[in-house]
Amino acid sequence: QVHLVESGGGLVQAGGSLRLSCVASGRTSTIIAFTAMGWYRQAPGKQRELVASITTSGTTNYADSLKGRFAISRDAAKRTWYLEMNSLKPEDTAVYYCNAVRGYSTFWGQGTQVSVSS
């Protein structure tokens, strides 16, 4: 069993920054076999969308609209990955979910709310 727990969400004014964290816990053999980790978000009335992902080799991928403002990173020793969000806009308001992939399995966190006021 693997659990992903996000933290770092909250309310911020437009132009501000937030750093989200996702910590993996549980079966070590599964966690160390993750091949990719990422962040998705879902705004009210919209589909869940990819924000950013990172592989265990460090290759990153971003939603085109977020390049330059968001940055994903990971700390393998801490079983944690991060999403640094800068120059936040009201349209970034959403529930942010972290995920991890191992083979054909995908694990999800419960989500953390990010609200950006204008």
C-alpha positions as a Markdown table, in Angstrom:
| # | Residue | x | y | z |
|---|---|---|---|---|
| 1 | Gln | 0.0 | 0.0 | 0.0 |
| 2 | Val | 1.3 | 3.4 | -0.9 |
| 3 | His | 0.0 | 6.8 | 0.2 |
| 4 | Leu | 0.7 | 10.2 | -1.3 |
| 5 | Val | 0.0 | 13.2 | 0.8 |
| 6 | Glu | 0.1 | 16.8 | -0.5 |
| 7 | Ser | 0.7 | 19.9 | 1.5 |
| 8 | Gly | 1.5 | 23.6 | 0.9 |
| 9 | Gly | -1.8 | 24.7 | -0.6 |
| 10 | Gly | -3.6 | 27.8 | 0.5 |
| 11 | Leu | -4.9 | 31.2 | -0.3 |
| 12 | Val | -2.5 | 33.6 | -2.0 |
| 13 | Gln | -2.8 | 37.0 | -3.8 |
| 14 | Ala | -2.2 | 37.2 | -7.5 |
| 15 | Gly | 1.5 | 37.5 | -8.2 |
| 16 | Gly | 2.4 | 35.5 | -5.2 |
| 17 | Ser | 4.1 | 32.1 | -4.8 |
| 18 | Leu | 3.4 | 28.8 | -3.3 |
| 19 | Arg | 5.4 | 25.6 | -2.9 |
| 20 | Leu | 3.5 | 22.3 | -2.9 |
| 21 | Ser | 5.0 | 19.1 | -1.5 |
| 22 | Cys | 4.0 | 15.5 | -2.0 |
| 23 | Val | 5.3 | 12.8 | 0.3 |
| 24 | Ala | 5.1 | 9.1 | -0.5 |
| 25 | Ser | 4.8 | 6.6 | 2.3 |
| 26 | Gly | 4.1 | 2.9 | 2.6 |
| 27 | Arg | 5.6 | -0.1 | 0.7 |
| 28 | Thr | 9.2 | 0.8 | 0.0 |
| 29 | Ser | 9.6 | -1.6 | -2.8 |
| 30 | Thr | 6.8 | 0.2 | -4.7 |
| 31 | Ile | 8.0 | 3.7 | -3.9 |
| 32 | Ile | 11.6 | 3.1 | -5.1 |
| 33 | Ala | 10.2 | 1.7 | -8.3 |
| 34 | Phe | 8.3 | 4.8 | -9.2 |
| 35 | Thr | 9.3 | 5.8 | -12.8 |
| 36 | Ala | 7.6 | 9.2 | -12.8 |
| 37 | Met | 6.0 | 11.6 | -10.5 |
| 38 | Gly | 3.8 | 14.6 | -11.2 |
| 39 | Trp | 1.3 | 17.2 | -10.4 |
| 40 | Tyr | -2.2 | 17.7 | -11.9 |
| 41 | Arg | -4.9 | 20.2 | -11.1 |
| 42 | Gln | -8.6 | 20.4 | -11.5 |
| 43 | Ala | -10.5 | 23.6 | -11.4 |
| 44 | Pro | -14.3 | 23.7 | -10.8 |
| 45 | Gly | -16.2 | 22.5 | -13.8 |
| 46 | Lys | -13.1 | 21.5 | -15.6 |
| 47 | Gln | -11.2 | 18.3 | -16.3 |
| 48 | Arg | -8.1 | 17.3 | -14.4 |
| 49 | Glu | -5.1 | 18.5 | -16.4 |
| 50 | Leu | -1.3 | 17.8 | -16.2 |
| 51 | Val | 0.7 | 20.6 | -14.6 |
| 52 | Ala | 4.2 | 19.0 | -14.6 |
| 53 | Ser | 5.9 | 15.7 | -14.3 |
| 54 | Ile | 9.4 | 14.5 | -13.6 |
| 55 | Thr | 11.0 | 11.1 | -14.2 |
| 56 | Thr | 13.5 | 9.4 | -11.9 |
| 57 | Ser | 16.2 | 10.4 | -14.3 |
| 58 | Gly | 15.2 | 14.0 | -13.9 |
| 59 | Thr | 13.5 | 14.7 | -17.1 |
| 60 | Thr | 10.7 | 17.2 | -16.7 |
| 61 | Asn | 7.6 | 18.0 | -18.7 |
| 62 | Tyr | 5.3 | 21.0 | -18.3 |
| 63 | Ala | 1.9 | 22.1 | -19.5 |
| 64 | Asp | 2.8 | 24.7 | -22.2 |
| 65 | Ser | 0.8 | 27.4 | -20.5 |
| 66 | Leu | 2.7 | 27.0 | -17.3 |
| 67 | Lys | 6.3 | 26.9 | -18.5 |
| 68 | Gly | 8.4 | 29.6 | -16.9 |
| 69 | Arg | 6.1 | 30.0 | -13.9 |
| 70 | Phe | 6.0 | 26.5 | -12.4 |
| 71 | Ala | 8.9 | 24.2 | -11.5 |
| 72 | Ile | 8.9 | 20.6 | -10.5 |
| 73 | Ser | 11.6 | 18.9 | -8.5 |
| 74 | Arg | 12.2 | 15.9 | -6.4 |
| 75 | Asp | 14.2 | 14.7 | -3.4 |
| 76 | Ala | 14.4 | 10.9 | -3.7 |
| 77 | Ala | 15.9 | 10.5 | -0.3 |
| 78 | Lys | 12.9 | 12.2 | 1.3 |
| 79 | Arg | 10.5 | 10.4 | -1.1 |
| 80 | Thr | 9.1 | 13.9 | -1.8 |
| 81 | Trp | 8.5 | 15.9 | -4.9 |
| 82 | Tyr | 7.7 | 19.6 | -5.1 |
| 83 | Leu | 5.9 | 22.1 | -7.3 |
| 84 | Glu | 7.2 | 25.6 | -7.0 |
| 85 | Met | 4.5 | 28.0 | -8.3 |
| 86 | Asn | 5.4 | 31.7 | -9.0 |
| 87 | Ser | 3.5 | 34.7 | -10.4 |
| 88 | Leu | 0.3 | 33.0 | -9.6 |
| 89 | Lys | -2.9 | 34.0 | -11.3 |
| 90 | Pro | -6.5 | 33.7 | -10.4 |
| 91 | Glu | -6.9 | 31.1 | -13.2 |
| 92 | Asp | -4.4 | 28.9 | -11.3 |
| 93 | Thr | -7.1 | 28.3 | -8.7 |
| 94 | Ala | -7.7 | 24.6 | -8.5 |
| 95 | Val | -7.3 | 21.5 | -6.4 |
| 96 | Tyr | -3.8 | 20.2 | -7.0 |
| 97 | Tyr | -3.1 | 16.5 | -7.0 |
| 98 | Cys | 0.2 | 14.7 | -7.0 |
| 99 | Asn | 0.7 | 11.3 | -8.6 |
| 100 | Ala | 3.3 | 8.7 | -9.1 |
| 101 | Val | 3.6 | 6.0 | -11.7 |
| 102 | Arg | 4.9 | 2.5 | -11.3 |
| 103 | Gly | 4.5 | 0.2 | -14.3 |
| 104 | Tyr | 0.8 | 0.1 | -15.1 |
| 105 | Ser | -0.2 | 1.5 | -11.7 |
| 106 | Thr | -0.8 | 5.1 | -10.9 |
| 107 | Phe | -1.1 | 6.4 | -7.3 |
| 108 | Trp | -2.9 | 9.7 | -6.4 |
| 109 | Gly | -2.9 | 12.0 | -3.4 |
| 110 | Gln | -6.1 | 13.4 | -2.0 |
| 111 | Gly | -5.4 | 16.9 | -3.3 |
| 112 | Thr | -4.7 | 20.3 | -1.9 |
| 113 | Gln | -6.6 | 23.5 | -2.6 |
| 114 | Val | -4.8 | 26.4 | -4.1 |
| 115 | Ser | -6.8 | 29.6 | -4.3 |
| 116 | Val | -5.5 | 32.8 | -6.0 |
| 117 | Ser | -7.3 | 36.0 | -5.3 |
| 118 | Ser | -7.2 | 39.0 | -7.7 |
